[in-house]
């Protein structure tokens, strides 16, 4: 236990106790009634037998007796007080009066004659005053010291016992190879010095959020078994000019004293953005901090044993001086994992999870393209929470499916009520996406279709590529747009009416079509790049964006985009009109089951009906109609208006 914490915790209680004692004493004194008597009045009362109690205290310094006591008619809180000269005659009269009237008589010693009491009375208050003054002075000095330490580095030394190693980092095979030589250098620098090799002074890790950049840096430190300082880029920048630069200097001084070591700067773009892009000019605090960082990195002696690892999601906004040789010599891209990498990541995060039989991480990895390491960890954690909530002993595929939906679209809106007409519209809309995905060879595979509302949508269609590709062909993109338009076309073909449910589909389709024309050169305008991928704008770079085309070319871009969208719309219309029976079959089955998986859709397409439901113990596999029949038999009220999730909940209770 930390003794300082305990002492600081007792001080408030001690002060409260003293205050309480003071308040109690104050009210006790205020509640006492003291009558001051003269010597004659006291002697008259004693001679008349009115005194019931007397206490005599001699005061040798004042040569007096202080006599206190009570009279017969006094109340409980009432006393008298009289001061008389110090004389044997007075004491004799008191003794004689006591013999006549037999009242309580007590004599106390002079308190001033005790040396210990004298010290307590005279010295202790002085010590309290001096101690209080010293305490206040030290607190003020502590505040001053803190202000003097304002320029000290906030870099923290990682002292965790359970160090992260490469075994804890999955799915980053090539990235780990890039940083392995850093570990060799930190362990045995002489091997590199012997051949005159200069190890990179800085390594920049960049990539999408959640891909494991910070974890990889911690693993390097854990493998090398060296001190590991970590700090965020925002910890350098303060209100006062010069503080950030001072902290940079102090951080490198600490690192040199503990070399060989690692310094990890997370979110370096907070301090390393390109200079001259803001309104502060060269005297801006952030730019001064960046200048000091550049100086310190370039001022290292060769092979001093200090390596800087930095991470960012935005390498495009970093100052070019940071990326030149001698500073961040090596740049490592940490991309989203492929299917093999996702499987390895799932194995790491599934170590402490209890998975049901039949669940293979390989299949789960195939169903989660585009997921980062953090997304996969969150997916398994959500599945575990759902299994606990459902009182299951292991995580089943049902929890994993639900967790995937929650991560992508949010929790199911089981309480949302919408009309049968709306359900039918949503079912045919999602069935349109599914039919296009089934009939186009280059379109994404349909993994799941549901009409259960999630987030802001009434239903959704999970479609993933049949195989992960490095590049997409023109046919791939056209068929992807066709699949996105399948929902709207299904509404037109079935109802002769359109709804607002396809606005997100249009957004995605328009982006793909515009990129085909302006970036990929996949139109009649030819192989020319008219636009670049837009990043997050910041003052000085994207504020005054230069157009690479004229107004006439902009009009041609609009024409080419419309041509692509119209072509895909016609193709989708032809496919759905040709497969109207399949569209109706999937939509009607969706209205009954509410959710269809890839296996169920494949069986439905092949046999024209869903698998025969034999196992009534597995309620989740039963159709909505079957569940309503069971609810009717058990006398559940309002079963006809419940959706599948509500029926499962009620049947589980019964």
Secondary structure, 3 states (H helix, E strand, C coil): CCHHHHHHHHHHHHHHHHHHHHHHHHHHHHHCEEEECCHHHHHHHHHCCCEEEEEEEEECCCCEEEEEEEECCCCCCEEEEEEEECCHHHHHHHHHHHHHHCCEEEEECCHHHCHHHHHHHHHHHHHHHHHHHHHHHHHHHHHHHHHHHHHCCCCEECCCCCCCCHHHCCCCHHHHHHHHHHHHHHHCHHHHHHCCCCCCCEEEEECCCCCCHHHHHHHHHHHHCCEEEEEEHHHCCCCCCCHHHHHHHHHHHHHHHCCCEEEEEECHHHCCECCCCCCCHHHCHHHHHHHHHHHHHHCCCCCCCEEEEEEECCHHHECHHHCCCCCCCEEEECCCCCHHHHHHHHHHHCCCCCECCCCCHHHHHHCCCCCCHHHHHHHHHHHHHHHHHCCCCCECHHHHHHHHHHHHHCCECCCCCCCHHHHHHHHHHHHHHHHHHHHCCCCCEEEEEECCCECCECCEEEEECCCCCCCCCHHHHHHHHHHHCHHHHHHHHHHCCCCHHHHHHHHHHHHHHHHHHHCCCCCCCCCCCCCCCCCCCCCCCCCCCCCCCCHHHHHHHHHHHHHHHHHHHHHHHHHHHHCHHHHHHHHHHHHHHCEEEHHHHHHHHHHCCCCCCCCCCCHHHCCHHHHHHHHHHCCCCCHHHCCHHHHHHHHHHC
